[in-house]
Amino acid sequence: MAIGTAMSVGLVGLKANAIQMQAFISPGLPYFSIIGLPDTSLSEARERVKSACQASGFSWPETRVTVNLSPASLPKRGSSHDLAIAVSVLSAAGVIPHNCLADTVVLGELNLDGSVLPVTGVLPIALYAREHGIDQVIVPERNLEEAQLVDGLNVIGIRHLGELIELMGGEAKYHIDESRIPSEQATTDEANLAPAVGDMAEVIGQERTKWALQVAAAGGHHLLMTGSPGSGKTMLASRMPGIMCPLNEQEQLEVASIRSLCGTLQNYGISDVPPFEAPHHTASTASLVGGGSGIATPGAITRAHRGVLFMDEAPEFSPRSLQTLREPLESGYVALSRSKGTTYYPANFQLIMAANPCPCGYGYGDSSRCTCKEKDRIRYFSRLSGPILDRIDIQVEVPPVEHLMTRNSQPQTTSEQMRHKVTEARHTAQERFVDYHWTCNAQASGTWLRANTSKVALTLIDKALESERLSLRGADRALRLAWTLADLDGKPSPGHAEMMQGIALRTKES
C-alpha cells in the first residue's frame, strides 16, 4: 500500500499550523475525496487538482483516491493547499519519488490548465518554516520575492505543476501560456502603489497641533483634533507616520506579515515606515475590527498595527463601530469569535481622531457662522462616548489659519526634524523600561508611574482627581504624558511644568 505525502501550512489569523497531506489510491469505484475539515474552497480543490494533473500528462487513476488533511480536528481553508494535494496524489501514484517532498512546505493554487496561481500569507508561512527547522519552500513564482524576504530558506518558485514534476525527477507533458504571465514592468508598477508620506513643513501654521502630534508620536499616545473644516486636520494626521520612529526589523516583519495575509504586500514591500489606515466614516464594524464567516479576516485596526488608525469625521462613525475600539485600545489585540473558532489579530495602533466642533463645522470662536441648534451640537459630539474619550490621551483644538505664511518669512519644522526628536525620546523611554519590555511611555503601568513620579507632580494629579477633571484612568494617562514631555525636554523625570502640561493636554485646555 503506497501512501503519498506532502506538507503545507495553514493560517488561522497569523498563527501558522503545519498540515500533513496523505493520499491513498485504493481499489473501488472512481471517486476523489478530501477529508479533514476542509472548507468549501478547499473541497473544490478536487476538480482543480484532477484537471491540473491531467494537463501535466498524468492519467488520473480510475479508482478511489482519498486525501487526508492532518490534523483532522483543525479547520482548513483556502486554495493555497492545491499544490500540496496534487503532490501527495502524484507521490502515491509513483509519478514522482515517494515522500520526496515530505519535509518541504508546498504552497500554491492550481488552475485547471495546471498553472500555479499566487496565494496570500506566504511571508508568515515562510517565517513559520524557518522557525521550525524546515529549510525548503516551494511557492508560486509570483510569490517568490515575498518568500525570499526570509533568510535561511531555499525557496523555489514554479509556474506550472509540470515544472514541479520535472523538478522531482518525473516526466510531464505540459504547455505554459506565456501571454498570461504578468510582465516584469507590470509587477514593478504594482510595487509602487503605496502613497508617499507628506512633510509637516507643507502644513501652514498649526504649530501647537504639530507639537501635540510630536508628543503623541514620542509616547505612543492617542489623540483627538477638533477644529473647523479646512484647518488642516487631515493633512496633519496623514503626515503622522513621517514623524514616528522607524519600525525595527521585528516590527517590519509583523507589518509585512499582515499585509501578506491581506494580499497587499506587493504594494509596500518591507518598509520601516509605520502603516497608516484611514477608513471612511461609513465603514462597517466588520471592516473596522475584522470579520467574515468561518474564520475572521483582518480589519482596519489590524492593518494599522504598529502604525496609525486615522478616523476622520469621527462622530460620523456608527456608535457600535466606535465602541468596538475600546478593548483593542487597552489590550493591543482583537479577538474575533466565529462558528469555526476564535481568531486573534494584533492591533497595537495609535488612534488619531478628527472632528468638527458641530455638524455644520463652524461652531468655533464666537460661533457667529454656526447654523446648528444646541440639541444638534450635543447629539453630534455625544457620539464620542465618555469611555472612548477617556482612552484618548491628548485632546487639542485646531484653530483656523488667519495668515498665510511662506517658508521664506517663517521656516517650517520638517518631518525629519520632528522625527529626530521623537526617536531620541523613544530611545530614552526604551532604556528606562528595558527591564519591563515596554517600548514607550503609553505602555508603562500605573503602578510604575505612581512609584517613580515626584510627590509634587502627584499632588497635581490628586487635585485634578478631587475636582473630577480626571478619572483614575485619565490620571495614569496624564502621568504617561508628563513622562513623554520630560523625555522630549531631556529631563530625567517630570516636574511641576510637565505635569501641568500633561493634565492640560488630557483635558483640552490651552
Buried (B, 14 or more C-beta within 10 A) or exposed (E): EEBBBBBBBBBBBBEBEBBBBBBBBEEEEEEBEBEBBBBEBBEBBBEBBBBBBBBBBBEBBEEBBBBBBBEEEBBBBBBBBBBBBBBBBBBBBEBBEEBBBBEBBBBBBBBEBBBBBBBBBBBBBBBBBBEEEBEBBBBBBBBBBBBBBBEEBEBBBBBBBBBBBBBBEBEBEBEBEEEEEEEEEEEEEEBEEBEEBBBBBEBBBBEEBBBBBBBBBBBBBBBBBBBBEEBBBBBBBBBBBBBBBEBEEEBBBBBBBBBBBBEBBBBBBBBEBBBBBBBEEEBEBBBBBBBEEBBBBBBBBBBBBBBBBBBBBBBBBBEEBBBBBBBBBEEEBBBBEBEBBEBBBBBBBBBBBBBBBBBBBBBBEEBEEBEBEEEBBEEBBEBBEEBBBBBBBBBBBBBBBEEEEEEEEEEBBBBEBBBEBBBBBBEBBBEBBEEEEBBBBBBBEBEBBEEEBBEEBBEBBEEBBEEEBBBEEBBBBBBBBBBBBBBBEEBEBBBEBBBBBBBBBBEBEE
